[in-house]
Amino acid sequence: MKLSDIDPMKTYSVNQASEATGEPVWSIRRMIRRGTLPGFKQPGQRVFRIKGKDVLRVAEGTLDAA
């Protein structure tokens, strides 16, 4: 998956976000745990999901540090 394939209105898994942005998976998970990157779990699921607009913010480096 490339960054140009990211739709701001869809949600993506941590692995998909990592593949698109080039950030390591552990780094994205750490940002979610710290609260820097808003992630959520859908009911009944164990996998964190990230909104497309937030994936783009990670790629651009425009996340606000909490």
N, CA, C and O atoms as a CHARMM CRD file, in Angstrom:
* protein
*
  264
    1    1 MET  N      0.84200  -1.17500   0.00000 PROA 1      0.00000
    2    1 MET  CA     0.00000   0.00000   0.00000 PROA 1      0.00000
    3    1 MET  C      0.88900   1.24100   0.00000 PROA 1      0.00000
    4    1 MET  O      1.85200   1.33600   0.76100 PROA 1      0.00000
    5    2 LYS  N      0.55100   2.16800  -0.85200 PROA 2      0.00000
    6    2 LYS  CA     1.30700   3.41500  -0.94200 PROA 2      0.00000
    7    2 LYS  C      0.53300   4.53200  -0.24900 PROA 2      0.00000
    8    2 LYS  O     -0.66600   4.41000   0.00300 PROA 2      0.00000
    9    3 LEU  N      1.22200   5.60000   0.04700 PROA 3      0.00000
   10    3 LEU  CA     0.60500   6.74500   0.70400 PROA 3      0.00000
   11    3 LEU  C     -0.48600   7.35700  -0.16800 PROA 3      0.00000
   12    3 LEU  O     -1.46700   7.89000   0.35100 PROA 3      0.00000
   13    4 SER  N     -0.32400   7.28600  -1.47900 PROA 4      0.00000
   14    4 SER  CA    -1.33400   7.84100  -2.37900 PROA 4      0.00000
   15    4 SER  C     -2.62400   7.02200  -2.37200 PROA 4      0.00000
   16    4 SER  O     -3.65800   7.50400  -2.83400 PROA 4      0.00000
   17    5 ASP  N     -2.57900   5.78900  -1.85500 PROA 5      0.00000
   18    5 ASP  CA    -3.76900   4.93900  -1.77700 PROA 5      0.00000
   19    5 ASP  C     -4.61200   5.21600  -0.54000 PROA 5      0.00000
   20    5 ASP  O     -5.72000   4.69200  -0.42400 PROA 5      0.00000
   21    6 ILE  N     -4.11400   6.02200   0.37900 PROA 6      0.00000
   22    6 ILE  CA    -4.80800   6.28500   1.63800 PROA 6      0.00000
   23    6 ILE  C     -5.98300   7.22300   1.40000 PROA 6      0.00000
   24    6 ILE  O     -5.82900   8.30800   0.84100 PROA 6      0.00000
   25    7 ASP  N     -7.16900   6.78000   1.83900 PROA 7      0.00000
   26    7 ASP  CA    -8.38300   7.59100   1.77500 PROA 7      0.00000
   27    7 ASP  C     -8.62300   8.17300   3.16800 PROA 7      0.00000
   28    7 ASP  O     -8.73700   7.40200   4.12100 PROA 7      0.00000
   29    8 PRO  N     -8.70600   9.49200   3.33100 PROA 8      0.00000
   30    8 PRO  CA    -8.86500  10.10000   4.65100 PROA 8      0.00000
   31    8 PRO  C    -10.12900   9.65800   5.40200 PROA 8      0.00000
   32    8 PRO  O    -10.18600   9.76300   6.62700 PROA 8      0.00000
   33    9 MET  N    -11.13100   9.17000   4.68100 PROA 9      0.00000
   34    9 MET  CA   -12.38400   8.80500   5.33400 PROA 9      0.00000
   35    9 MET  C    -12.43900   7.33500   5.77000 PROA 9      0.00000
   36    9 MET  O    -13.37000   6.95200   6.47900 PROA 9      0.00000
   37   10 LYS  N    -11.48100   6.51300   5.37200 PROA 10     0.00000
   38   10 LYS  CA   -11.47200   5.09800   5.74900 PROA 10     0.00000
   39   10 LYS  C    -10.60000   4.88200   6.97400 PROA 10     0.00000
   40   10 LYS  O     -9.88200   5.78200   7.40900 PROA 10     0.00000
   41   11 THR  N    -10.67400   3.66800   7.52800 PROA 11     0.00000
   42   11 THR  CA    -9.81400   3.31000   8.65200 PROA 11     0.00000
   43   11 THR  C     -8.83000   2.23900   8.20600 PROA 11     0.00000
   44   11 THR  O     -9.11100   1.45300   7.30100 PROA 11     0.00000
   45   12 TYR  N     -7.67900   2.22300   8.85400 PROA 12     0.00000
   46   12 TYR  CA    -6.60300   1.31800   8.48200 PROA 12     0.00000
   47   12 TYR  C     -6.01800   0.67200   9.72100 PROA 12     0.00000
   48   12 TYR  O     -6.03700   1.25800  10.80400 PROA 12     0.00000
   49   13 SER  N     -5.49400  -0.54600   9.56300 PROA 13     0.00000
   50   13 SER  CA    -4.84200  -1.23300  10.67100 PROA 13     0.00000
   51   13 SER  C     -3.45000  -0.63600  10.88300 PROA 13     0.00000
   52   13 SER  O     -2.95700   0.13600  10.06000 PROA 13     0.00000
   53   14 VAL  N     -2.84000  -1.00400  11.98800 PROA 14     0.00000
   54   14 VAL  CA    -1.49600  -0.52200  12.29500 PROA 14     0.00000
   55   14 VAL  C     -0.52000  -0.99500  11.21800 PROA 14     0.00000
   56   14 VAL  O      0.35700  -0.23900  10.80100 PROA 14     0.00000
   57   15 ASN  N     -0.66700  -2.23700  10.77000 PROA 15     0.00000
   58   15 ASN  CA     0.23500  -2.76500   9.74100 PROA 15     0.00000
   59   15 ASN  C      0.07700  -2.01400   8.42200 PROA 15     0.00000
   60   15 ASN  O      1.07200  -1.71700   7.76100 PROA 15     0.00000
   61   16 GLN  N     -1.15000  -1.70600   8.03300 PROA 16     0.00000
   62   16 GLN  CA    -1.37600  -0.95200   6.80100 PROA 16     0.00000
   63   16 GLN  C     -0.80800   0.45700   6.91900 PROA 16     0.00000
   64   16 GLN  O     -0.21800   0.97100   5.96900 PROA 16     0.00000
   65   17 ALA  N     -0.98100   1.07900   8.07300 PROA 17     0.00000
   66   17 ALA  CA    -0.44300   2.42300   8.29300 PROA 17     0.00000
   67   17 ALA  C      1.07800   2.40700   8.24600 PROA 17     0.00000
   68   17 ALA  O      1.69900   3.32000   7.70200 PROA 17     0.00000
   69   18 SER  N      1.67300   1.37000   8.81700 PROA 18     0.00000
   70   18 SER  CA     3.12200   1.23900   8.80200 PROA 18     0.00000
   71   18 SER  C      3.64000   1.08200   7.37900 PROA 18     0.00000
   72   18 SER  O      4.63900   1.69500   7.00400 PROA 18     0.00000
   73   19 GLU  N      2.96500   0.26600   6.59600 PROA 19     0.00000
   74   19 GLU  CA     3.37100   0.03700   5.21400 PROA 19     0.00000
   75   19 GLU  C      3.27700   1.31900   4.38200 PROA 19     0.00000
   76   19 GLU  O      4.14500   1.59200   3.55300 PROA 19     0.00000
   77   20 ALA  N      2.22400   2.10000   4.61000 PROA 20     0.00000
   78   20 ALA  CA     2.01400   3.31400   3.81900 PROA 20     0.00000
   79   20 ALA  C      2.97400   4.43600   4.20600 PROA 20     0.00000
   80   20 ALA  O      3.44300   5.17500   3.34000 PROA 20     0.00000
   81   21 THR  N      3.26900   4.56900   5.49900 PROA 21     0.00000
   82   21 THR  CA     4.07800   5.69500   5.96200 PROA 21     0.00000
   83   21 THR  C      5.56700   5.40100   6.05200 PROA 21     0.00000
   84   21 THR  O      6.39000   6.31500   6.00900 PROA 21     0.00000
   85   22 GLY  N      5.91200   4.12400   6.17800 PROA 22     0.00000
   86   22 GLY  CA     7.31700   3.77500   6.36800 PROA 22     0.00000
   87   22 GLY  C      7.73500   3.78800   7.82900 PROA 22     0.00000
   88   22 GLY  O      8.88800   3.48800   8.13800 PROA 22     0.00000
   89   23 GLU  N      6.83300   4.12500   8.72600 PROA 23     0.00000
   90   23 GLU  CA     7.11100   4.08100  10.16500 PROA 23     0.00000
   91   23 GLU  C      7.08100   2.62700  10.62900 PROA 23     0.00000
   92   23 GLU  O      6.28400   1.84000  10.11600 PROA 23     0.00000
   93   24 PRO  N      7.92500   2.25400  11.58000 PROA 24     0.00000
   94   24 PRO  CA     7.85800   0.88900  12.10300 PROA 24     0.00000
   95   24 PRO  C      6.54500   0.65100  12.86300 PROA 24     0.00000
   96   24 PRO  O      5.96400   1.58200  13.42300 PROA 24     0.00000
   97   25 VAL  N      6.09400  -0.59600  12.87400 PROA 25     0.00000
   98   25 VAL  CA     4.84600  -0.95300  13.55600 PROA 25     0.00000
   99   25 VAL  C      4.93600  -0.59900  15.03400 PROA 25     0.00000
  100   25 VAL  O      3.98900  -0.05500  15.60100 PROA 25     0.00000
  101   26 TRP  N      6.06800  -0.90300  15.66000 PROA 26     0.00000
  102   26 TRP  CA     6.20200  -0.62300  17.08900 PROA 26     0.00000
  103   26 TRP  C      6.09800   0.86400  17.38300 PROA 26     0.00000
  104   26 TRP  O      5.60600   1.25100  18.44300 PROA 26     0.00000
  105   27 SER  N      6.55200   1.69900  16.46500 PROA 27     0.00000
  106   27 SER  CA     6.49100   3.14700  16.65800 PROA 27     0.00000
  107   27 SER  C      5.04300   3.64500  16.61200 PROA 27     0.00000
  108   27 SER  O      4.65000   4.50200  17.40400 PROA 27     0.00000
  109   28 ILE  N      4.26600   3.10900  15.69300 PROA 28     0.00000
  110   28 ILE  CA     2.85800   3.50800  15.58800 PROA 28     0.00000
  111   28 ILE  C      2.08700   3.04400  16.82200 PROA 28     0.00000
  112   28 ILE  O      1.26700   3.78700  17.36200 PROA 28     0.00000
  113   29 ARG  N      2.35100   1.82200  17.26200 PROA 29     0.00000
  114   29 ARG  CA     1.69000   1.32400  18.49100 PROA 29     0.00000
  115   29 ARG  C      2.06400   2.16300  19.70200 PROA 29     0.00000
  116   29 ARG  O      1.22800   2.41700  20.56900 PROA 29     0.00000
  117   30 ARG  N      3.31400   2.59100  19.76100 PROA 30     0.00000
  118   30 ARG  CA     3.75900   3.43400  20.87800 PROA 30     0.00000
  119   30 ARG  C      3.06300   4.79300  20.84300 PROA 30     0.00000
  120   30 ARG  O      2.69000   5.32300  21.89000 PROA 30     0.00000
  121   31 MET  N      2.88400   5.36200  19.64900 PROA 31     0.00000
  122   31 MET  CA     2.18200   6.64100  19.52900 PROA 31     0.00000
  123   31 MET  C      0.73100   6.51400  19.97900 PROA 31     0.00000
  124   31 MET  O      0.19000   7.43800  20.58700 PROA 31     0.00000
  125   32 ILE  N      0.09600   5.38400  19.68700 PROA 32     0.00000
  126   32 ILE  CA    -1.28800   5.15900  20.12800 PROA 32     0.00000
  127   32 ILE  C     -1.33100   5.04400  21.64200 PROA 32     0.00000
  128   32 ILE  O     -2.18900   5.64700  22.28700 PROA 32     0.00000
  129   33 ARG  N     -0.40300   4.26700  22.22100 PROA 33     0.00000
  130   33 ARG  CA    -0.37400   4.09300  23.67400 PROA 33     0.00000
  131   33 ARG  C     -0.11900   5.40200  24.40800 PROA 33     0.00000
  132   33 ARG  O     -0.70900   5.65700  25.45700 PROA 33     0.00000
  133   34 ARG  N      0.76600   6.23500  23.85200 PROA 34     0.00000
  134   34 ARG  CA     1.07800   7.53700  24.46200 PROA 34     0.00000
  135   34 ARG  C     -0.06400   8.53100  24.34000 PROA 34     0.00000
  136   34 ARG  O     -0.16100   9.47800  25.12000 PROA 34     0.00000
  137   35 GLY  N     -0.93700   8.30800  23.34400 PROA 35     0.00000
  138   35 GLY  CA    -2.02900   9.24200  23.12500 PROA 35     0.00000
  139   35 GLY  C     -1.72900  10.27700  22.05400 PROA 35     0.00000
  140   35 GLY  O     -2.55200  11.15400  21.79100 PROA 35     0.00000
  141   36 THR  N     -0.56100  10.18500  21.43400 PROA 36     0.00000
  142   36 THR  CA    -0.18700  11.11800  20.37500 PROA 36     0.00000
  143   36 THR  C     -0.99500  10.85200  19.11300 PROA 36     0.00000
  144   36 THR  O     -1.39400  11.78200  18.41200 PROA 36     0.00000
  145   37 LEU  N     -1.23300   9.57600  18.83000 PROA 37     0.00000
  146   37 LEU  CA    -1.97100   9.16400  17.64000 PROA 37     0.00000
  147   37 LEU  C     -3.30100   8.55600  18.07800 PROA 37     0.00000
  148   37 LEU  O     -3.30600   7.55100  18.79000 PROA 37     0.00000
  149   38 PRO  N     -4.43500   9.14500  17.66800 PROA 38     0.00000
  150   38 PRO  CA    -5.71600   8.57700  18.07000 PROA 38     0.00000
  151   38 PRO  C     -5.99200   7.26400  17.34700 PROA 38     0.00000
  152   38 PRO  O     -6.09300   7.23200  16.12000 PROA 38     0.00000
  153   39 GLY  N     -6.11000   6.19400  18.10300 PROA 39     0.00000
  154   39 GLY  CA    -6.44800   4.88400  17.55300 PROA 39     0.00000
  155   39 GLY  C     -7.63500   4.33900  18.32300 PROA 39     0.00000
  156   39 GLY  O     -7.89200   4.76000  19.45000 PROA 39     0.00000
  157   40 PHE  N     -8.34800   3.42400  17.73600 PROA 40     0.00000
  158   40 PHE  CA    -9.51500   2.85200  18.40900 PROA 40     0.00000
  159   40 PHE  C     -9.66300   1.39200  18.01900 PROA 40     0.00000
  160   40 PHE  O     -9.13600   0.94300  17.00100 PROA 40     0.00000
  161   41 LYS  N    -10.39600   0.65900  18.86000 PROA 41     0.00000
  162   41 LYS  CA   -10.70600  -0.73000  18.56300 PROA 41     0.00000
  163   41 LYS  C    -12.19600  -0.82900  18.28100 PROA 41     0.00000
  164   41 LYS  O    -13.01100  -0.25600  19.00300 PROA 41     0.00000
  165   42 GLN  N    -12.55000  -1.55800  17.22900 PROA 42     0.00000
  166   42 GLN  CA   -13.95100  -1.76900  16.93000 PROA 42     0.00000
  167   42 GLN  C    -14.50000  -2.82600  17.88400 PROA 42     0.00000
  168   42 GLN  O    -13.74500  -3.68800  18.33400 PROA 42     0.00000
  169   43 PRO  N    -15.78900  -2.78300  18.20300 PROA 43     0.00000
  170   43 PRO  CA   -16.35900  -3.74800  19.15000 PROA 43     0.00000
  171   43 PRO  C    -16.08100  -5.19200  18.72400 PROA 43     0.00000
  172   43 PRO  O    -16.32600  -5.57200  17.57900 PROA 43     0.00000
  173   44 GLY  N    -15.57200  -5.98000  19.65800 PROA 44     0.00000
  174   44 GLY  CA   -15.29100  -7.37900  19.40800 PROA 44     0.00000
  175   44 GLY  C    -13.98100  -7.64500  18.69100 PROA 44     0.00000
  176   44 GLY  O    -13.66800  -8.80000  18.40100 PROA 44     0.00000
  177   45 GLN  N    -13.21100  -6.61500  18.39900 PROA 45     0.00000
  178   45 GLN  CA   -11.94300  -6.77400  17.67500 PROA 45     0.00000
  179   45 GLN  C    -10.76700  -6.46900  18.60600 PROA 45     0.00000
  180   45 GLN  O    -10.90000  -5.70800  19.56400 PROA 45     0.00000
  181   46 ARG  N     -9.61900  -7.07500  18.30800 PROA 46     0.00000
  182   46 ARG  CA    -8.42100  -6.83000  19.10900 PROA 46     0.00000
  183   46 ARG  C     -7.45700  -5.86900  18.42600 PROA 46     0.00000
  184   46 ARG  O     -6.51200  -5.39300  19.05400 PROA 46     0.00000
  185   47 VAL  N     -7.68300  -5.58000  17.15800 PROA 47     0.00000
  186   47 VAL  CA    -6.75200  -4.78600  16.36100 PROA 47     0.00000
  187   47 VAL  C     -7.10400  -3.29800  16.43200 PROA 47     0.00000
  188   47 VAL  O     -8.26300  -2.91200  16.28300 PROA 47     0.00000
  189   48 PHE  N     -6.08300  -2.47500  16.66200 PROA 48     0.00000
  190   48 PHE  CA    -6.29500  -1.02900  16.62600 PROA 48     0.00000
  191   48 PHE  C     -6.50500  -0.57600  15.19400 PROA 48     0.00000
  192   48 PHE  O     -5.86300  -1.08500  14.27500 PROA 48     0.00000
  193   49 ARG  N     -7.39700   0.37400  15.00400 PROA 49     0.00000
  194   49 ARG  CA    -7.65600   0.97800  13.70400 PROA 49     0.00000
  195   49 ARG  C     -7.28900   2.45200  13.80700 PROA 49     0.00000
  196   49 ARG  O     -7.40100   3.06100  14.87100 PROA 49     0.00000
  197   50 ILE  N     -6.85500   3.00700  12.69800 PROA 50     0.00000
  198   50 ILE  CA    -6.45400   4.40900  12.64100 PROA 50     0.00000
  199   50 ILE  C     -7.17000   5.04400  11.45400 PROA 50     0.00000
  200   50 ILE  O     -7.23900   4.45400  10.37500 PROA 50     0.00000
  201   51 LYS  N     -7.69900   6.24100  11.65500 PROA 51     0.00000
  202   51 LYS  CA    -8.36800   6.93700  10.55700 PROA 51     0.00000
  203   51 LYS  C     -7.35100   7.37800   9.51700 PROA 51     0.00000
  204   51 LYS  O     -6.20300   7.68500   9.83800 PROA 51     0.00000
  205   52 GLY  N     -7.79200   7.40500   8.26800 PROA 52     0.00000
  206   52 GLY  CA    -6.91100   7.75700   7.15800 PROA 52     0.00000
  207   52 GLY  C     -6.29000   9.13000   7.29800 PROA 52     0.00000
  208   52 GLY  O     -5.12700   9.33100   6.94900 PROA 52     0.00000
  209   53 LYS  N     -7.07100  10.08500   7.81400 PROA 53     0.00000
  210   53 LYS  CA    -6.51800  11.43700   7.97200 PROA 53     0.00000
  211   53 LYS  C     -5.37000  11.44200   8.98400 PROA 53     0.00000
  212   53 LYS  O     -4.43300  12.23100   8.85900 PROA 53     0.00000
  213   54 ASP  N     -5.44400  10.55900   9.98700 PROA 54     0.00000
  214   54 ASP  CA    -4.36100  10.48200  10.97000 PROA 54     0.00000
  215   54 ASP  C     -3.13800   9.76900  10.39500 PROA 54     0.00000
  216   54 ASP  O     -2.00700  10.09700  10.75200 PROA 54     0.00000
  217   55 VAL  N     -3.35700   8.79900   9.50900 PROA 55     0.00000
  218   55 VAL  CA    -2.23600   8.14500   8.82600 PROA 55     0.00000
  219   55 VAL  C     -1.49300   9.18000   7.99000 PROA 55     0.00000
  220   55 VAL  O     -0.26200   9.19100   7.96200 PROA 55     0.00000
  221   56 LEU  N     -2.23400  10.04300   7.31200 PROA 56     0.00000
  222   56 LEU  CA    -1.60000  11.08900   6.50800 PROA 56     0.00000
  223   56 LEU  C     -0.83000  12.07000   7.39000 PROA 56     0.00000
  224   56 LEU  O      0.23100  12.55800   6.99900 PROA 56     0.00000
  225   57 ARG  N     -1.36100  12.35800   8.57500 PROA 57     0.00000
  226   57 ARG  CA    -0.66300  13.26400   9.50500 PROA 57     0.00000
  227   57 ARG  C      0.64400  12.64900   9.97100 PROA 57     0.00000
  228   57 ARG  O      1.63700  13.36100  10.12300 PROA 57     0.00000
  229   58 VAL  N      0.66700  11.32900  10.20300 PROA 58     0.00000
  230   58 VAL  CA     1.91400  10.65900  10.59100 PROA 58     0.00000
  231   58 VAL  C      2.93200  10.80500   9.46800 PROA 58     0.00000
  232   58 VAL  O      4.09700  11.11500   9.71800 PROA 58     0.00000
  233   59 ALA  N      2.49800  10.58500   8.24000 PROA 59     0.00000
  234   59 ALA  CA     3.40300  10.65900   7.09700 PROA 59     0.00000
  235   59 ALA  C      3.95100  12.07800   6.90400 PROA 59     0.00000
  236   59 ALA  O      5.11100  12.25000   6.52900 PROA 59     0.00000
  237   60 GLU  N      3.12400  13.08300   7.15800 PROA 60     0.00000
  238   60 GLU  CA     3.55700  14.47400   6.99700 PROA 60     0.00000
  239   60 GLU  C      4.34700  14.98600   8.19600 PROA 60     0.00000
  240   60 GLU  O      5.03400  16.00400   8.10600 PROA 60     0.00000
  241   61 GLY  N      4.24700  14.27100   9.32700 PROA 61     0.00000
  242   61 GLY  CA     4.94600  14.71100  10.53900 PROA 61     0.00000
  243   61 GLY  C      4.25000  15.84500  11.23900 PROA 61     0.00000
  244   61 GLY  O      4.90300  16.65500  11.89700 PROA 61     0.00000
  245   62 THR  N      2.90500  15.92900  11.11300 PROA 62     0.00000
  246   62 THR  CA     2.17100  17.03500  11.71400 PROA 62     0.00000
  247   62 THR  C      1.35600  16.61200  12.92900 PROA 62     0.00000
  248   62 THR  O      0.38300  17.28400  13.27200 PROA 62     0.00000
  249   63 LEU  N      1.72600  15.51900  13.58900 PROA 63     0.00000
  250   63 LEU  CA     1.03200  15.12100  14.81600 PROA 63     0.00000
  251   63 LEU  C      1.40500  16.06500  15.93400 PROA 63     0.00000
  252   63 LEU  O      2.56400  16.46300  16.04500 PROA 63     0.00000
  253   64 ASP  N      0.45000  16.42900  16.76200 PROA 64     0.00000
  254   64 ASP  CA     0.72600  17.28200  17.92400 PROA 64     0.00000
  255   64 ASP  C      1.20400  16.40500  19.05400 PROA 64     0.00000
  256   64 ASP  O      0.55400  15.41500  19.39000 PROA 64     0.00000
  257   65 ALA  N      2.32700  16.75100  19.64400 PROA 65     0.00000
  258   65 ALA  CA     2.84200  15.99500  20.79100 PROA 65     0.00000
  259   65 ALA  C      2.02000  16.33300  22.01800 PROA 65     0.00000
  260   65 ALA  O      1.80000  17.50300  22.33000 PROA 65     0.00000
  261   66 ALA  N      1.57300  15.31400  22.70200 PROA 66     0.00000
  262   66 ALA  CA     0.73500  15.51500  23.89700 PROA 66     0.00000
  263   66 ALA  C      1.56800  15.72500  25.11800 PROA 66     0.00000
  264   66 ALA  O      1.02900  15.90900  26.20900 PROA 66     0.00000
